[in-house]
């Protein structure tokens, strides 16, 4: 397919040809469905902000984009679905294009460098600092024209800016890693200090790295999507991506411009990204996990399926209203009640198939933050959060069901969890999980009333006593 320029759907094609003003590392489906859509809206009025897409590992995605002149279809999947053509990308670079990547990072007209490389792509240790023993960091510190890590590329580009006496670009991480801007900034300084102390000091003083939060459910592209797009636009587009209609991009206000007018395209600029992160983690992610464990126990398979269970949907809404929202700080610009309603509406989306068994994975790692923090905040306030207690009880009952049916528990601690859940009463399983600090915050161990409530909830969930559990 040579071009999508003649597609009869809403399209940016025909406007002024954009110039490259942004370099993006990691042009996977989420970037193309999310950040690129925001930039595409900006380009309608300001053509300075075309994106150079950089893939650090494989050329497959950038070659697919290049073959279509950088154009692809974004399908919005919701009760009322739609399609539009995105034309935000202007260059398509892989590992073999190191000289061009270096040139772009050094070019003063490039003001913003974004990234979606997954949490692992930042090469951080467990404490959030740069892992100096990471193979890619070791490789890049040894000196190379083609870094393997995002950190190596960013420091190389910033070093070129310093040497030329030009202003630094703004690195902007767009992976959902708490305080991602502060962690990336510290990693850049740590890496630079291993090679050039003066550069490290310059990065510390001159480079600002905003923290961000991004959100939009983006299912993987598949044959069904490609067939649907072809039936709609009349062309086969195997670079097409899809997402729900809801999209959120929250960006820290760093006190200086960082390039394109993203606020004008719908992004939120705030001095409290952490407040938005906490609301998302506790409301959206906490409710997601609750739907997963309770929904699977009640026979549901997807989020939308679980939300058609009126008793379960009502329980989750009540948990948000009674247990979660009262423990959240107010965040300027965020209407918590509207956000709650939007989350529940997203969960009801009949087009997005978000499988509960996928959400249920890695519970021992996720629950301390998704539900545990709310649990402890309530107890510190002298409250017993009965709905959150019930949700954790459902997780325990889920573990018991998996272990005793011989079904694998997908979790870094899966083997240990299966061993604990394989025998004994639900109350005994809870006691062991609390004692070992698996999936349950350590502070619970000293709260006898809370432990007893968790034991009762796990027993009720295991026995299917839903009327009592959802009361």
Secondary structure as UniProt FT lines:
FT   TURN            5..6
FT   TURN            13..14
FT   STRAND          20..25
FT   HELIX           29..33
FT   HELIX           35..43
FT   TURN            44..45
FT   HELIX           47..49
FT   STRAND          50..54
FT   HELIX           60..67
FT   TURN            68..70
FT   STRAND          72..76
FT   STRAND          82..86
FT   STRAND          89..93
FT   HELIX           95..97
FT   HELIX           98..106
FT   TURN            108..109
FT   STRAND          112..115
FT   HELIX           119..122
FT   TURN            126..127
FT   TURN            132..133
FT   HELIX           135..141
FT   HELIX           150..164
FT   STRAND          170..173
FT   TURN            178..179
FT   HELIX           180..193
FT   TURN            194..195
FT   HELIX           197..206
FT   STRAND          212..215
FT   HELIX           223..233
FT   TURN            238..239
FT   STRAND          241..243
FT   STRAND          248..252
FT   HELIX           263..265
FT   STRAND          268..270
FT   HELIX           273..279
FT   HELIX           280..285
FT   HELIX           286..297
FT   TURN            298..299
FT   HELIX           303..307
FT   HELIX           310..319
FT   HELIX           320..324
FT   HELIX           325..327
FT   TURN            332..333
FT   HELIX           336..347
FT   HELIX           356..359
FT   TURN            360..362
FT   HELIX           363..367
FT   HELIX           368..372
FT   HELIX           373..380
FT   TURN            381..382
FT   HELIX           386..404
FT   TURN            405..406
FT   TURN            412..413
FT   HELIX           414..421
FT   HELIX           426..436
FT   HELIX           442..446
FT   HELIX           448..463
FT   HELIX           466..469
//
